[in-house]
Amino acid sequence: MPLIRRMPKRGFNNAQFKTRFAIVNLDTLNEFDNGATVDEQSLLAAGVIRRPYDAVKILGSGELTKKLTIVANKASDTAKAAIEKAGGSLTLK
Protein backbone atom coordinates (compact mmCIF):
# COMPACT_ATOMS: atom_id res chain seq x y z
CA MET A 1 0.00 0.00 0.00
CA PRO A 2 1.38 3.48 -0.83
CA LEU A 3 2.74 5.57 2.00
CA ILE A 4 0.21 8.39 1.44
CA ARG A 5 -2.69 6.01 2.11
CA ARG A 6 -1.09 4.72 5.30
CA MET A 7 -0.58 8.16 6.85
CA PRO A 8 -3.36 9.65 9.02
CA LYS A 9 -5.38 12.44 7.43
CA ARG A 10 -5.03 15.68 9.32
CA GLY A 11 -5.49 19.29 8.49
CA PHE A 12 -7.87 22.20 8.44
CA ASN A 13 -11.29 22.02 6.81
CA ASN A 14 -13.07 25.31 6.25
CA ALA A 15 -16.50 23.78 5.50
CA GLN A 16 -18.00 24.64 8.89
CA PHE A 17 -17.39 28.36 8.29
CA LYS A 18 -18.97 28.44 4.83
CA THR A 19 -21.88 30.85 4.30
CA ARG A 20 -24.88 29.01 2.91
CA PHE A 21 -27.13 31.20 0.74
CA ALA A 22 -30.81 30.75 0.01
CA ILE A 23 -31.02 31.48 -3.72
CA VAL A 24 -34.25 33.20 -4.78
CA ASN A 25 -35.10 34.16 -8.36
CA LEU A 26 -37.24 37.16 -9.24
CA ASP A 27 -40.04 35.15 -10.83
CA THR A 28 -40.68 33.32 -7.53
CA LEU A 29 -41.21 36.66 -5.77
CA ASN A 30 -44.32 37.33 -7.89
CA GLU A 31 -46.43 35.20 -5.53
CA PHE A 32 -46.27 37.94 -2.86
CA ASP A 33 -48.88 40.70 -2.74
CA ASN A 34 -48.20 44.13 -4.20
CA GLY A 35 -46.42 46.35 -1.65
CA ALA A 36 -45.39 43.46 0.61
CA THR A 37 -42.11 43.32 2.50
CA VAL A 38 -40.10 40.23 1.58
CA ASP A 39 -37.43 39.00 3.99
CA GLU A 40 -36.15 35.61 5.12
CA GLN A 41 -39.05 35.04 7.53
CA SER A 42 -41.70 35.78 4.90
CA LEU A 43 -39.91 33.50 2.41
CA LEU A 44 -40.01 30.69 4.98
CA ALA A 45 -43.68 31.30 5.76
CA ALA A 46 -44.61 31.26 2.06
CA GLY A 47 -42.66 28.06 1.44
CA VAL A 48 -40.25 29.61 -1.07
CA ILE A 49 -37.30 28.37 0.98
CA ARG A 50 -37.57 25.22 3.06
CA ARG A 51 -35.23 25.88 5.97
CA PRO A 52 -33.37 28.82 7.53
CA TYR A 53 -30.13 29.75 5.78
CA ASP A 54 -27.19 31.96 6.74
CA ALA A 55 -28.09 34.56 4.11
CA VAL A 56 -30.49 35.29 1.25
CA LYS A 57 -29.35 36.14 -2.29
CA ILE A 58 -31.69 37.49 -4.97
CA LEU A 59 -30.89 36.55 -8.57
CA GLY A 60 -32.25 38.25 -11.68
CA SER A 61 -33.71 35.20 -13.40
CA GLY A 62 -37.27 35.87 -14.53
CA GLU A 63 -39.33 39.03 -14.45
CA LEU A 64 -40.72 40.87 -11.42
CA THR A 65 -44.16 42.33 -12.02
CA LYS A 66 -45.03 43.61 -8.53
CA LYS A 67 -43.82 46.48 -6.38
CA LEU A 68 -42.07 44.82 -3.42
CA THR A 69 -39.81 45.91 -0.59
CA ILE A 70 -37.08 43.27 -0.45
CA VAL A 71 -34.61 42.76 2.41
CA ALA A 72 -31.71 40.47 1.51
CA ASN A 73 -28.01 39.98 2.15
CA LYS A 74 -26.88 39.99 -1.49
CA ALA A 75 -28.39 40.65 -4.91
CA SER A 76 -27.11 40.49 -8.46
CA ASP A 77 -26.90 43.65 -10.56
CA THR A 78 -29.66 42.45 -12.88
CA ALA A 79 -31.91 41.77 -9.88
CA LYS A 80 -31.30 45.27 -8.50
CA ALA A 81 -32.18 46.84 -11.84
CA ALA A 82 -35.33 44.72 -12.25
CA ILE A 83 -36.57 45.51 -8.73
CA GLU A 84 -36.11 49.25 -9.25
CA LYS A 85 -37.72 49.04 -12.69
CA ALA A 86 -40.81 47.40 -11.14
CA GLY A 87 -41.04 50.26 -8.62
CA GLY A 88 -39.85 48.30 -5.61
CA SER A 89 -36.91 48.80 -3.30
CA LEU A 90 -34.03 46.59 -2.22
CA THR A 91 -32.34 46.83 1.17
CA LEU A 92 -29.09 44.95 1.68
CA LYS A 93 -28.15 43.90 5.21
C-alpha positions in Angstrom: 0.0 0.0 0.0 1.4 3.5 -0.8 2.7 5.6 2.0 0.2 8.4 1.4 -2.7 6.0 2.1 -1.1 4.7 5.3 -0.6 8.2 6.8 -3.4 9.7 9.0 -5.4 12.4 7.4 -5.0 15.7 9.3 -5.5 19.3 8.5 -7.9 22.2 8.4 -11.3 22.0 6.8 -13.1 25.3 6.3 -16.5 23.8 5.5 -18.0 24.6 8.9 -17.4 28.4 8.3 -19.0 28.4 4.8 -21.9 30.9 4.3 -24.9 29.0 2.9 -27.1 31.2 0.7 -30.8 30.8 0.0 -31.0 31.5 -3.7 -34.3 33.2 -4.8 -35.1 34.2 -8.4 -37.2 37.2 -9.2 -40.0 35.2 -10.8 -40.7 33.3 -7.5 -41.2 36.7 -5.8 -44.3 37.3 -7.9 -46.4 35.2 -5.5 -46.3 37.9 -2.9 -48.9 40.7 -2.7 -48.2 44.1 -4.2 -46.4 46.4 -1.6 -45.4 43.5 0.6 -42.1 43.3 2.5 -40.1 40.2 1.6 -37.4 39.0 4.0 -36.2 35.6 5.1 -39.1 35.0 7.5 -41.7 35.8 4.9 -39.9 33.5 2.4 -40.0 30.7 5.0 -43.7 31.3 5.8 -44.6 31.3 2.1 -42.7 28.1 1.4 -40.3 29.6 -1.1 -37.3 28.4 1.0 -37.6 25.2 3.1 -35.2 25.9 6.0 -33.4 28.8 7.5 -30.1 29.7 5.8 -27.2 32.0 6.7 -28.1 34.6 4.1 -30.5 35.3 1.3 -29.3 36.1 -2.3 -31.7 37.5 -5.0 -30.9 36.6 -8.6 -32.2 38.2 -11.7 -33.7 35.2 -13.4 -37.3 35.9 -14.5 -39.3 39.0 -14.4 -40.7 40.9 -11.4 -44.2 42.3 -12.0 -45.0 43.6 -8.5 -43.8 46.5 -6.4 -42.1 44.8 -3.4 -39.8 45.9 -0.6 -37.1 43.3 -0.5 -34.6 42.8 2.4 -31.7 40.5 1.5 -28.0 40.0 2.1 -26.9 40.0 -1.5 -28.4 40.6 -4.9 -27.1 40.5 -8.5 -26.9 43.6 -10.6 -29.7 42.5 -12.9 -31.9 41.8 -9.9 -31.3 45.3 -8.5 -32.2 46.8 -11.8 -35.3 44.7 -12.2 -36.6 45.5 -8.7 -36.1 49.2 -9.2 -37.7 49.0 -12.7 -40.8 47.4 -11.1 -41.0 50.3 -8.6 -39.9 48.3 -5.6 -36.9 48.8 -3.3 -34.0 46.6 -2.2 -32.3 46.8 1.2 -29.1 44.9 1.7 -28.2 43.9 5.2 
